[in-house]
Each structure stands twice: as structure tokens, then as C-alpha cells.
Amino acid sequence: MFLTLFVLALLVFAYMVYVLLKPENF
């Protein structure tokens, strides 16, 4: 279960970085 939470947090972090790097696409 801890691994699932870690992967979910990693995906959310990656999505946040993607949005911050490409604000014109949002």
C-alpha cells in the first residue's frame, strides 16, 4: 500500500512539474 501511495505522489509531482513547465498548454 505504501508503494502505491509513493507512485501516486510521484505521478502528481510529475504532473505539477509538467503544468509549471508548459503553462501555455493549460
N, C-alpha and C positions, 0 to 999 in steps of 0.2 A: 504494500500500500504506500509505503514511503517512497518507493521508486516511482510509482505513478504520480504522486504529488510533485516529485522532483522534475519529472518530464513535463508535467503540465506547467509548472513555474518556468521552465526553460522555454517552452513554446510561447508563453505570454511575454517573456522578456524579449525573445526574438521578434515577436510581432510589434512590440513597443519600439524597438530599435528600427525596424523596417519603416514604421509610420513616421518616426522622427527623421529618418534619412530621406524619405520621399513624401513630404507634406503636400506637394502639388498633386499627387495622385489621390489623395484622400478627399 
